[in-house]
Amino acid sequence: MEDKKTFYITTPIYYPSAKLHIGNTYTTVAADAVARFKRLTGYDVMFLTGSDEHGQKIQRIAEEKGVSEKAYVDEIVDTIKHLWEIMNISYDKYIRTTDSYHIESVKKIFNKLYEKGDIYKGSYEGWYCTPCESFWTETQLVDGKCPDCGRPVETAKEEAYFFKMSKYADKLIEYIETHPDFIQPESRKNEMINNFLKPGLQDLCVSRTSFNWGIPVEFDKGHVVYVWMDALSNYISALGYENSEENLMGKYWPCDVHLVGKDIIRFHTIYWPIMLMALDLPLPKQVFGHGWLLVDGGKMSKSKGNVVDPEILVKEFGADAVRYYLLHEIPFGSDGVFTNEKFINKTNSDLANDLGNLVSRTVAMVQKYFDSVIPAPVCKDVLDNELIDLALKTPKEVEKAIDEYKLPEALDNIWNLIKRANKYIDETMPWALAKEEDKKERLGTVLYNLSETIRFISVLLAPFLPETSEKINIKLNVQCASWCSLASFDGTKAGTKVEKGENLFPRIDVEKKLEELEKIREEQSKKAEKLNAPKMRPIKPEITIDDFDKLDLRLVKVLECEPVKKANKLLKFKVDLGGEVKQVISGIAKFYKPEELVGKYVIFVANLKPVKLRGELSEGMILSAAKEDDSELFVTTINGELPAGSEVR
């Protein structure tokens, strides 16, 4: 017996966060639709998803919560898996980077590349964004902040191991240019070559020493493997590469497609292929970088407050309505737009009106005119041929679109058949045929053709709207739902009994539902504000006015400011205290560039006992206010004409 064709599809492994929004749900829903379709058409499928659970951010959050890193990520992973369950995600394997077999693989991969000479020891000094886990050069920053997320960066200097990316750059350029389908869509390929590869690759930092929540480097205590070498390796560790799991590399590798968001395509089309080249492994056949689902004109993010909760949408409208919108409204390689109003209108027009009405009208007419039993087709007409020809043609069109990852086009082809079937009802007018006794056979043929067309539609919809497909099959008592059954227009057996049941998609009152969703959003915002409200440190014990009077607070003008050598967090100030120049050392380099403070009037503790910090004399203190987690800090400045040295009281 010939082995089944195999198909391996992956999504990125998600970084644990308290809530996944509908935008990053898209990748997994799209991969699920493709995986389901490939299974339907006879492939042996491996669909991999999972979670990326190491790193400095996880360690910090766990410390703040007073729990272990593993306990924190365990809780978050449960919420991710719950979401995939309610979204009907049919993954074959869920990998966690804390899984023992993955850790085993990463250690061996790191050792192998070190022994080969592709990893070397050095030191890193530059800017680091903790939320994105990315290093940046000064020129890459935008207004001094992370170019990806717009949040503050911090200086980082530490001993580290580096991977020789530059060694393989020319080889990768040649591979991309000789394999035109490797990066899709075309615009992503041009971006990778022109913006990253041709200007020259820097070697990649692959270990950290400033935190310990990660996979340890076996031969150098204190180093942990940095995120990208850890996370990207999941695609082969899940197949048993260099670990004790069942070895499926020969069966599924190279991967057919890595489906990723366009924001992380660089890591999947540059870092990952070069790692594979260094390991002497084949590259994935394709990396497809899809667009984003935009809200209010921008990418969804918690910082913008424009996230959409998929669980609420599923609860209000059902998983298939959400799946349909995601799969149909993000065009091939481009961005899609989400608004509650557009979502509801699309549900009403496409799902309730087009699909729901077709099924309910057909079933109702079979019940009314043939006692719920599907009749045999015996009286054919030219109108039948148009419908039948389109039904037989549609599976091939859908398959072609799926093979090119054009999911909206695949659904458009199915909806063309749905709309043609609705038009067929209007053309044949079964209600008029029912009034004439001699048209009974013609009426039976029309209803058979509609029932068989709906069977085609149900089979074709199964990968996209699995719950809806099952409901249709129950209503029409479908016995044959295989892909090969779509080769001929005769899969529905005459004499089959139908069941009316509930409407697939009841029509939604748009204004009423929008009001309900707005109330839910407001309630969520209030809860989020309460949860995210900064915790104030406990107020210190009471003091008397005499205690306060011991402080001598003065207004001073910043004359000079510069970094303290070999101290990433410290700035050295020269301040004018009414004609007397004082020197102050302050740990605010993370928040201010020296030139931003020169000329400012700040509040200064003038009678603080001098101390030495990193060998530099500090003769007082500059007052500032900071968030509880020290993520933001503002120096207290004064706008006015008071002279330097004025008393603050």
N, C-alpha and C positions, 0 to 999 in steps of 0.2 A: 504494500500500500504506500502511495506517495505521501511524503510528509507535507503538512500544511505550510503555506507561505507564512513567514513570520513578519511581525510589524512591532517596532519598539518606539514608543512615544513618551516624552517626559515633559513635565512642567518644572519650573524652578522650585527648589525647596524653600518654603516660606520662612522668613525670619519671625519667630514668635512675637506676636503683639496681642494686646488684649482683645482686639477685634479686627477681623478682615472686612474690608468694605467691598461693595459690589464691583468696584474697578479691578481689584486684584482677584476677585472671584472669577472674572472673565476667562483668564488663562486656563484655569482648571476645567471650567465648563466647556470651553472650546476643545481642549484635549480630550475630554470625555466623549464629546460628540464624534470626534474623529475615531477614537478607539472603538466606540460602539459600532460605528459604521464598518470599520475594518473587520470586526468580529462577525457582523451580519453578512459580509461578503466573503467569509470563509478563511480569514487570516487567524493565525495563532498570535494573539496580541499580548504584549507586555506594556502596561500603562503604569508609569512610575510618578509618584508625587511624594511629598514629605515635608520635613521642617529642618531648618538650619539653626542649631541650638547653642553654639558657642559664641564667645566674644565678650568684649569689655562692657558693652551696653547691658547684656544679660547679667553679668556679674554685679554691675552697679545697682540695677533694679532689685536683684535678689537681696543685696546687702541692705538697701533701703527698706525692703519689706521684712527683713529679719528672717529670711528662709534660705535654704540651700538653693543653688542654681538649678539643680535637677528637679527639686520640688516645684520651683517656679515654672520651668518649661513643661513639666508634666501637666500642670493645670492648663496651660495655654494650648498645648497639643490636643487636649481633650476638647477644647472649644473649636479648634480647627477641624478635627475629625467629625464633630457634631454638625458643623456647617456643611461639610462634604456629604454627610448622610442626608441632610434635608434637601440638598441640591441634587441628589441622585447621582453622585459621582462614583463611577464603577472602576476605581483604580485597582490594579492587580497587586501592587505593593506600596506600602507607605514606609519610607525610610526616615530615620532620625539620625542626625550626626552624633548623637550620644549612644547609638546602638553599638554594641561591642564589636560586631563584625566590621562596621564602617571604620571604627577607630583602628582596628587591626590593619585594614587596607591602607589608611592614610599614613600610618607609621612606616609601613613597608615602602609606600610610594616615595615618601620623603627620604628615607634611607637610600633607596635605589638611585634617586636623582643626585643625592649628595655624593654617593660613591662614584657616580658617572662623571662628576665634576661640574654638573649643571646647577648645583646649589653651593654657595660660598658664604662665608661669614663676613659681616661688615658692621656698619652702624648707620642708623637713620636719623636725620634731623630735618624737620619740616612741620607742615601743618596737618592736623588729623581731625576728621569728623567722626565722632563716636557713633551717632545714629546711623550713618551710612557705612561705617567701618571702612573709610577710604582715606588714603593719603593724598595730599595735594601740594603742588609747588606754589610759591607766592604768586606767580603769574596766572595760575589757574583759578585762584580765588576770585569771587565776584563781590566787590565792595567789602573785601576782607572776610567773606563768609563762604561756606561750602557751595560750589556751583550746582550741585545736584538738589540739595534740600533747602538751601538758603539759611541754614542755622549756623550759629557761631562755631568756629573751629578752635582747636587748642594746639599749642606747640608740643611736639613730641621729639624726644631725642633718646634713643636707646640702641643697645646692641641688637643686631638682627641678622637673620640669614636671608640671602637674596637668590632668586631664581634667574638664570641667564636667559631672559626673554629675547634680548638683542641677538643672541646667537642664532635664533630660528626665524627672525623677522623676514628675511629674504625668501626663505623656503615657504613661509606661510603666504606671502604675497603671490608667489608663483602658483601655489595651490589654489588660492582664491580665483586667480585669473584663468586658470585652466579648468576650474569646476564652477561654471557660471550659476549653478543652482544651489551652491553651498550656502550662501547668505541670501535670504529673501525677506522682504522684497528688494528690488534692485537698488533703491535709494539707500537702504541700510548698508549694502555692500560698498557703495561709493563713499559713504561716510567713514566706514572703517579704514578703507585704504588711504583716502586723502587726508583724513584728520588725525589718524593714529599711527598707521604703519609707515607710510612714506616719510613723515617728518622725523621718524626715529623712535624706537621703543626704549624706555628705561627698564632696567632690571626690576623685577617685582619683589617687594618685601614679603617673605613667606613665613616669618616667625615674629613673635612679640615676647617681651619680657616684663611689660608694665602691668600685666594681669596674668592670672593663672587658670581661668576657666576656658580650657581648650584641650586639644590633644597634645600631650607632651612630646617634645623632640627627645627621642630615646637616648641619644649620645651626648646631649648637652642640657643638663639640669637647669631649670629656670626658663627655658624657651618653650612656648607652645606654638603649634602650627597656626598660622594666620588664616583668616576666613576663606579666601578664595581657593587655596590649595585644599583646604578641608572640605568646603561646600561642593565645589565642582566635581570632586572625586566621587560623589555619591552616585553618579550615573553609571560607573563601572563597579563600585563596591557593592551596589545592589544586585549585580549579576555574579557576585562571588569572586571578583578580581582580587587576588592576593589575600583571601581570607577563607574562613572555614565554611562559608555558606555553599550551597549547591552552585557549581560553576556553570553559568548560563552564557558566558561570553561567546562561545562558539555558536550558540543558537541565536542570540539577539544583537550582538555587536558586530558592525557599527550600528549605532542608533539611526532610525529612519528620520526622526525629526525631534529636535529640542524646540519646544514652543515656549517663547519667552517674551516679556514686555520689552519695548524698544529701549527702556532705560538701562537694561542690563545686557543688551546685546553685545557690547564691547567685551565683557568678561567671557561670554560664550563663543565669540568668534575670533578672539585674540588670545586671551589667557589660556582657555581650555584647549584649543587646538594645539598650541605650543606645548602644553603639558603632555598631551597625547603623543606628539612628535618625539618629545624627549623620552617617553616610555616605549617608543617603537610600536605604538598602537594605531590602528586606522582611525581616521577622523569621522565624526558623524556625517551622515549623508546630507543633512540640511539643518540649518538653524533659521527658524522663522521668527522675525521680530514684529509682533503685532503692535497696533496702536493702543491708545488709552481711551477709556470712557471718561469724558469730560463733564464736569458740572460747573455751572456758572462761569463758563469760558475757560476753566482751568482744570488741571489734573486734581483728582480727589486727594485730599490730605487732611489729617487731623488738625494740623496747625492752621489750615485755612477754614476749618469748621464746615467743610462742604461734603463730608462723607455720607454715603447712603448705605444704610444697614440692610444687607440682603435677607436677614432673618425676618425682619418686619415685612418686607415685600412678599416673601414666601408665605408668611402667615396671612397676609391680606389678600393675595392674588393667586397663590399656588406656585410651586417650583417651576412648572412648565412655562408659565407666563414670563417669569424672570429669565429662564433659559432662552426662550424665544427672543426676547428683547436683546439680550447680550449677543446671541449668535447672529441676529439679523441686523443690528444697528451699529456694529463696528465693521466698517468696510475693509476689504482686503488691504492690509498694510497701512491703513489710515486710522485717524481717531474717530470715535463716535461720541454722541452727546446724550446725556441723560437728564431728563426733567420728569417729575412725577406726572405732569400733564401729558407729555409725549408718550410716556410709558402706558398710561391708562388708555389714551386714544388708540395706540397701536394694539393693545389688548382687545379693545372693543372692535376695531375694524377688521383685524386679521384673524383673531382667534374666535371672538364671539360671532361676528357677522359672517365671515367667509367660511371658516372651518366648522364652527359650532352649528350654524344654520344648515349647512349642507348635510351634516350627519343627522340632526334632529328632524329635518324635513323628510329625509329619505326614510328613516326608521318609522316616522309617524305615518307616511303613506303606505309602507308595507303593512303596518298594523291595520290601518283603516280599510285598505282595498283588498288585502290578501290574508287577513286574519293572522298577521305577524309572521307569515311564512314567505321567504324569498321565492318568487316564481322562476320558471325556466325561461330563457330567452328564445323565442321562436319566431318573432316577426320583426326582422331587421330593417333599418332605414339608413340612408346616407349620413344622417346626423350622428348615428351610432359610430360610424367609421372614424369620424373626426375625433370623437372622444376616445375611442379605443386606440387609435394611432398615437395620440398624445400620451395616453397612459403607458403604452409599451415603449415609447421613446424616452419618457422622463427618467427612469432608473439610470440609464446610461449618462444622461446629462448631469444628474446628481452625483454620480460616481466620478465623473470628470472634474466637477467643481471641487469635490472633497480631495481628490488627488493633488489639486493645486492649492488646497487650504483656503478656497474661496467659499467660506461658509455662508455668507449672505446670498451668494449666487445659487448655492445648492438649495436653500430654502425658497428662493424666488422661483426656481424650477418646480418645486412641489406646489407652491401657491398658484402657479400658472395652471396646474392640473385642477386644483381646488376651484379656482375661478371658472375654468372651462366646464366643470361639472355643474356649478351653479347656473351657468348660462344654458347648459343642456336642459336643466329643469324648466327654465323660462321658454326655451325653444319648443320643447315637446309637450309642455302643459299637461302633466299627468292628471290634474284635477278635471280638465276638460275631457280627456280620454275616458275617465271613470264614468262619465255621464252617458257614454255610448256603449251599449252591450257588445257590439261587434268590434270594439276597440280593446277588448279585455286582454287579448294576446299582445297587442302593441304596448299597452300599459305595463304588462308583466315584463316585457323585454326592457322597457325604459327603466323600471325599478331594479331589474337584475343588473343592468349596465351601471347604474348609480351605486348599487351595493358593491359590485366588483371594483369599481373605481375607488370607492372609499377603502376597500381592502388594500389596494395599491398604496393609497395615501397613508394608511396606517403603518404599513411595512416601512415605507420611506421615512416616516416621521419618527420611528422608534429610536434612532440614535439621538435625535434632537429633543423630542418631547416624549420620553419613555412612559410617563404616567398617562398621558393623553392617548398614546397608541394602545396601551392596555385597556383603557376605558372603551375605546372604539371597538376593539376586538371582542369585548364582552357584549356590547350593544348589538353587534352584527354576528356574534357567535362564530368569529373567524377561526377556522380550523387549520388554515395553511398560511403561515406568516414568514416563510423563508424567502431569502433573496432569489433563489432559483425559481420560485413560484411566480415571479414577475416576468418570466419569459413568455408567458401566454396569458390571455385574458379569459381564464376559465377556472380560477382558483376557488371561487365561491360556488358552493354546491346548492343547486335548486332544492328547496325543501327545508333549508336551514331556517330556524326560528330566531327572530330578532327580539331584543328587549329594549324598551324605551329608556328607562332610567332617568337620571338627572341630566340637565344640559351640561355640555362639556365646559363651556365658559359663559356663565350668566352675564348679561350686559351690565356694565357698571355705570352708576350715576356719577358723572365726572365731577361736578361741583361739590356734591356731598362727600365723595371720597377724598377729594383734595383737601377739604376742610378737616376731615378726620386725620389725614396724614400730617397736616400742619400742626394739629394738636399733639400728635405723637412726637413730632420733631421738637416742639416746644418743651414737652415733658422730658425728653431725652437731654435737651440742652441744659435744663435746670439740674438734672441729675449729674450731668458731666461737670457743670460748673461747681457743684457742691463737692464732687469727688476730687476735682482737680484744683480746688482752691488751695493756695499755698498754706502750709501749716506754719504758724508763727511759733518761733522758739519761745519757751517759757520766759515770762518777764522776771528779771533778776530781783532779788530782795530789795525792799524799799530803802531809800536813802533820805537823809535830811537835806535841807537847803545848804547846810554847812558842808556836807559831803560834796554836793554839786559845785559849791563855790571853790573847791580845791582845783577844779579843772580850769585851765586857762585856754579858751578857744579864741583863735584869731583868724581874721581874713588875710590870706596871703595870695600873692600873684606868682604863678608858675613862670619862672624865667627860662629854665632849661629842663629837658627830660630826655633820657636815653636808657636803653636796656642795660641791665647789669650783666657783665660778661659771665658766661657759663652758668647762667641762672635763667631758665626759660620763663619763670613767672614774675620776675622782679623788674621794676623800673626805678631809676635813680632820678630824683627831682632836685633842682635848685629853686628855692622859693624866696620871695622878697617879703620879709617880716618887718615892714616899716623902715626900710633902709638897711636892715641887717639880713644877710643871706644865710639861709639854713639849708642843710641837706637832708632829704627824706628818702627812705627806701620803702616802696609799696608793692605788694604782690598782686598787681592788677594788669600785668602784661597780656594776659589772656583776653582782656576786654577792651584795651585801648592801645592804639599806636602812639608812640611818644609825641609826634607832632600834633596829635589831636588835643593835647592838654596844654601846650605852650600858650601863654597869654591868658589862660583862664584864672578866675579868682575862686579859690577853694577854701574850705574850712580846715584849720590846722590846730592840732593839740600841741600848744607851744611849750608846755611845762612837763612833757613826758620825759622820763629819764632816758638819756641816749643809750643806744645799743649798737652792736656791730652785727650786720647781716651779710653773709658771704664776703666778709672782709671789708665791707663798706659801712661807714658811720651813718646811723639814722638818728636825727635829732628831734623827732616828733612823729606825728601821725596825721595822714590826710583822711578825712571822714568820707565814708561811702555807704551805700545801701545795697544789699544783695538779696537774691531769692534764697529760700531755705536750702535748695539743692546746689546753690552757687552756679547755676546755669547762666545767670545774668547779674551784672553789677553796674551801678552808676555812681560816679563820684559826685559828691554834693558840691554844686557850683553856685555862685551868686552873680546875678546880673544887676549892676548898679555902679554908682560913682564913688562908693566909699573908698578911702585910701587903704593901701596895704598896711596891715598891723592893727586894723580896727578890731575892737573886742566884740565877740559874739556872745550875746546874753539875752 
